[in-house]
Amino acid sequence: MLPHEFTLGDSVYAPQDDSFLLIEVMRAETDAIAGRRVLDLCCGSGVIGIAAACLGAREVVAFDINPEAVRSTAVNAADAGVVVDARRGSIDEALAAGPFDVVLSNPPYVPAPDGAAGVVTGGDMTATAWDAGTDGRSVLDPLCRAVPGLLTAEGVCLFVHSETSGVDRTVAMLRDGGIDADTVARGHIPLGPVLRERAEWLSRRGLLPPAARSEMLAVVRGRR
């Protein structure tokens, strides 16, 4: 089972509603995960990969560009009594380690006014957990393009992200790559501190309704 508390490095994203929505879908898809080789990309605390291991995955490989996230994932997996192979890297490294039966990701997806894609300032990598360029897709777009190379012949992918970064675009990109994709879960949550600060800018760009106090999260599933 998941740890009651997670050990987090100073710059590691704590498990939140987006991760928990994805885990709900994973539990409904247990048959697709049990006994399979699973990738957790942009692993952060490791909560997604740990959940996959708890659901009976044969092997879980987790990648993150933040070394603190890699260390946190390894510690949290050990605390949960499961094995997760935590490695530093991103999409290219995952492609080299593939293919996988299941690809899971809660990637950075928050649009940033300055176009930052998780700019590292003074060695602090905290923002890499959420900032994803002006459209929120600096990770999502290459991830969608990589899915055909990441998945086995009958593989499944599950991604979670916000309406602010274009759920329909994720579905369309996966379909363009020959993946059968649909949105399988949605949930609304109050805007967090980062989105509250950027709400007016997001609204001007048509990424959030005017005066929005919440955002929609969605889980997209793709199948070969």
matplotlib code that plots the C-alpha trace (Angstrom):
import matplotlib.pyplot as plt

x = [0.0, 1.1, 3.1, 1.1, 3.8, 6.2, 9.8, 10.4, 13.6, 13.5, 12.6, 10.2, 6.5, 4.3, 1.5, -1.6, -5.0, -3.7, -1.7, -4.6, -7.0, -4.5, -4.2, -8.0, -8.0, -5.0, -7.0, -9.9, -7.3, -5.6, -5.7, -3.7, -1.0, -0.7, 2.2, 3.3, 6.4, 5.5, 7.1, 6.5, 7.8, 8.3, 8.1, 8.5, 7.8, 7.3, 3.7, 2.5, 5.2, 4.7, 0.9, 1.7, 4.0, 1.3, -1.2, 1.1, 3.3, 6.1, 8.6, 8.4, 11.0, 10.7, 12.5, 12.9, 15.3, 15.5, 18.0, 16.2, 13.0, 15.0, 16.3, 12.8, 11.2, 13.8, 13.2, 9.4, 9.3, 11.5, 9.2, 6.2, 7.9, 8.0, 10.7, 10.9, 13.9, 14.4, 16.7, 17.6, 16.4, 13.5, 11.9, 15.1, 16.3, 12.9, 12.9, 16.3, 15.0, 11.8, 9.5, 6.9, 3.5, 2.2, 3.4, 2.2, 2.8, 1.8, 4.1, 4.8, 1.8, 1.3, 1.6, 4.2, 4.0, 7.7, 7.9, 9.9, 10.0, 11.0, 13.9, 16.4, 17.3, 20.3, 20.2, 16.5, 14.6, 11.2, 9.5, 10.5, 7.7, 5.0, 6.3, 6.0, 6.3, 3.8, 1.2, 1.9, 3.0, 6.8, 6.8, 3.3, 4.0, 7.3, 5.7, 2.7, 5.1, 7.2, 4.3, 4.5, 8.2, 7.6, 4.8, 4.8, 2.4, -0.6, 0.6, -1.5, -0.6, -2.3, -1.5, -3.0, -3.0, -5.0, -7.5, -5.0, -2.7, -5.2, -6.7, -8.2, -4.7, -3.3, -6.0, -5.5, -1.7, -1.9, -4.5, -2.2, 0.5, -1.8, -2.9, -6.6, -7.0, -9.8, -10.4, -11.5, -11.7, -12.2, -12.2, -12.4, -10.1, -9.6, -6.9, -3.6, -1.2, 0.6, -2.5, -4.2, -1.2, -1.4, -5.2, -5.7, -3.0, -4.4, -7.9, -6.6, -5.1, -8.4, -6.9, -9.1, -12.6, -12.7, -12.7, -12.1, -11.7, -11.1, -9.5, -10.5, -8.0, -8.3, -6.8, -6.2, -5.8, -4.2, -4.1, -2.1]
y = [0.0, 3.6, 5.2, 7.4, 10.0, 10.6, 11.6, 14.5, 16.3, 20.1, 20.5, 17.5, 17.8, 16.3, 13.9, 16.0, 15.7, 15.1, 12.1, 10.7, 11.0, 9.1, 6.4, 6.0, 5.2, 2.8, 0.9, 0.6, -0.7, -3.2, -5.9, -3.8, -3.2, -6.4, -8.6, -5.9, -3.8, -0.2, 3.2, 6.2, 9.2, 12.5, 10.4, 13.2, 11.6, 8.2, 7.9, 6.8, 4.1, 2.9, 2.6, 0.5, -1.8, -2.1, -3.1, -6.0, -4.6, -7.1, -4.2, -0.5, 1.9, 5.5, 8.5, 12.2, 14.9, 16.0, 14.0, 14.8, 13.2, 10.1, 9.8, 10.5, 7.8, 5.2, 6.0, 6.1, 2.8, 1.1, 2.5, 1.1, -2.3, -2.4, -2.2, 0.7, 1.2, 5.0, 6.6, 10.1, 11.0, 11.9, 10.8, 9.9, 7.7, 6.1, 5.3, 3.6, 1.6, 0.5, -0.8, -0.8, -2.5, 0.5, 4.2, 6.4, 10.1, 13.2, 15.5, 19.2, 20.9, 24.5, 27.3, 29.9, 33.5, 33.9, 30.8, 29.0, 25.2, 24.6, 27.0, 26.1, 29.1, 28.9, 25.1, 25.0, 22.6, 22.9, 24.6, 21.8, 19.8, 22.1, 24.8, 23.7, 26.6, 29.2, 26.6, 24.0, 21.5, 21.5, 18.0, 16.8, 17.2, 15.3, 12.7, 12.2, 11.8, 9.3, 7.0, 4.7, 4.1, 3.6, 1.1, -2.6, -3.9, -4.1, -1.3, 1.2, 4.8, 6.9, 10.6, 13.2, 17.0, 20.2, 21.8, 24.7, 22.6, 21.2, 17.8, 17.6, 18.2, 15.3, 13.0, 14.2, 13.8, 10.3, 9.4, 11.0, 8.5, 5.5, 5.3, 4.8, 7.6, 9.0, 11.0, 8.5, 10.6, 14.2, 16.1, 19.7, 21.1, 24.6, 26.6, 26.2, 29.0, 28.9, 29.0, 31.6, 33.8, 33.2, 33.1, 36.5, 35.7, 32.2, 33.8, 36.4, 33.5, 31.5, 28.8, 29.4, 30.9, 34.5, 34.6, 30.9, 29.5, 25.9, 23.9, 20.6, 17.7, 14.9, 11.5, 10.4, 6.8, 5.5, 1.9, 0.4]
z = [0.0, -0.4, 2.4, 4.8, 4.5, 1.6, 2.0, -0.3, -1.3, -1.1, -4.8, -5.2, -6.0, -3.3, -4.2, -5.0, -6.6, -10.1, -9.0, -7.0, -10.0, -12.1, -9.3, -9.2, -13.0, -12.5, -9.8, -12.3, -14.9, -12.5, -15.1, -17.5, -14.9, -12.9, -14.3, -16.7, -17.2, -16.3, -16.9, -14.5, -16.4, -14.5, -11.3, -8.7, -5.3, -6.9, -5.9, -9.4, -9.8, -6.3, -6.9, -10.0, -8.0, -5.3, -8.1, -9.1, -11.8, -12.7, -13.0, -12.5, -14.0, -13.0, -14.6, -13.5, -14.5, -10.9, -8.9, -5.7, -7.2, -8.1, -4.5, -3.1, -5.3, -4.2, -0.5, -0.8, -2.7, 0.0, 2.7, 0.8, 0.6, -3.2, -5.8, -8.2, -10.4, -10.1, -12.7, -13.7, -17.2, -19.4, -22.6, -24.5, -21.6, -21.3, -25.0, -24.6, -21.6, -23.4, -24.6, -21.8, -21.4, -19.5, -19.6, -16.8, -16.4, -14.4, -16.3, -15.9, -17.6, -16.2, -18.8, -17.7, -18.8, -19.3, -21.4, -18.8, -19.1, -15.5, -15.6, -12.9, -10.8, -8.4, -8.5, -7.4, -9.6, -7.9, -10.8, -13.2, -11.6, -13.1, -15.5, -19.1, -21.5, -22.6, -23.7, -20.9, -23.5, -23.5, -22.1, -23.2, -26.9, -27.0, -24.7, -27.0, -30.0, -28.1, -27.1, -30.2, -29.4, -25.7, -25.8, -26.6, -29.3, -26.9, -24.5, -22.6, -21.6, -18.9, -18.6, -16.3, -16.8, -16.6, -19.0, -19.2, -21.4, -23.9, -23.1, -26.6, -28.1, -26.1, -27.4, -31.0, -30.9, -29.6, -32.3, -34.9, -33.7, -34.3, -30.6, -29.7, -27.2, -25.1, -21.9, -19.3, -16.1, -15.1, -11.8, -10.7, -8.0, -6.6, -8.2, -6.4, -5.6, -9.0, -11.1, -8.9, -9.5, -13.3, -13.6, -15.2, -17.8, -18.5, -18.9, -21.4, -23.4, -23.3, -21.2, -18.1, -17.9, -16.6, -12.8, -12.6, -9.1, -10.1, -12.9, -14.6, -14.4, -16.9, -17.4, -21.0, -21.9, -25.0, -26.3, -29.2]

ax = plt.figure().add_subplot(projection="3d")
ax.plot(x, y, z, "-o")
ax.set_aspect("equal")
plt.show()
